[in-house]
Amino acid sequence: MTRWSGVSLVLLDVEGTTTPIAFVHGVLFPFARARLGEWLSRHAGTDLRRDVVETLRAERAAACARGEAVPEWPRSAGDDNGDEAVVAYATGLMDRDHKSPGLKRWQGLIWEEGYRAGLLHGEVYPDVAPAVRRWREAGRDVAIYSSGSELAQRLLFASTADGDLTPLFSGFFDTAVGAKVEPNSYRTIAAALAHEPAATLFVSDVTRELAAAEAAGCQTLLSIRPGNPAQVDASRYAPVTSLTDILL
């Protein structure tokens, strides 16, 4: 166990930290992927569908202007906004594990329907709820920062085997605050919750994210869970295999 001093905010990643990667990649992603076309068809002519598509197109145009590699946007039956074209582009983003905020939002909307229908239930490691409750009882704030949309985060933590955990968290943050590999994102989150970066402990399974958090002045821990990809520079970071081992 590791005892930390001076920590007033614990900031947690989701995939590989609070939630098994197998659940995200083996349940959530396939669920959304299988329903992209059906969702577009069911929302045909709505402002929501137009907003989803226009957001994806605007993101692609901005990425191309920055010289980034993004999937082609194919034409479908002469209509480049047709369902087949949009699904093909979104599928291309998923195949590349592209951190597209527009795609993440769309996935969240599909997952919302799945959670509400009882087809999905959030999964977290058994140590998450007791650790977070203990930190809160000790007067610390706990927040989530994930590339998944804020909506998707709330849905996951509201439907776990341990019940609705959302009241335990002081905030849910997605890439609207900035990329997870950008130091300023962590400064923004700390400021939003009225904490200093130096008093913020960020836990993630990705060392590039930990490096960004450290550059912002945060303390860090590397989450080691079954199935997490190996990190080439893992030795640079203090490891943790269970959140209950973090004593504040």
C-alpha angles and dihedrals in degrees: 000000000000123000116208127195129200094026115137099159128044112198115195133198115216113214109064094002110058097003132041115255087225090064093050097044099031101041115014101040096046090045092057095039093055092052104044096101095041091050092052092048093048091049096044113148095012127126089236093059092046091050093050092050096042091050091053092048093048091049091051093050091050092048092050090050088055090051095248122152110248133163120272117260103230127205120245118206089332092309117103089193093053120124094254092052094048093046091049092052094046091047089052090054091050092049088056093043086234113184093227111165089207092054092044090053092049091049088050091054091052092046090049090061090047094051093046091050091051092245093116133043125185118251125208132166114268092246095057102079097045092045094049092046091051092050091049092049087053089056099257125136118232124199139173126233117184140148086236112093121271088245091054091049093052092047092051096049093042094061108043129132085254091057130246106344097174095099088063093064126081094203147356117217132186132177091292083092090051140282118312091238092057117092093214091064090067093046089052093051094047091049092047089058094041096249133124118244089237089060092049122097113199120197120194141145093227118082094202088062092047090051090054092048091050090049087056090054098259128137115241145201128192113230112225111194134156109277097017112137115253115257115220093216096039092126090070092067135062108248130224126188098183131027089223087069090067107092117192 
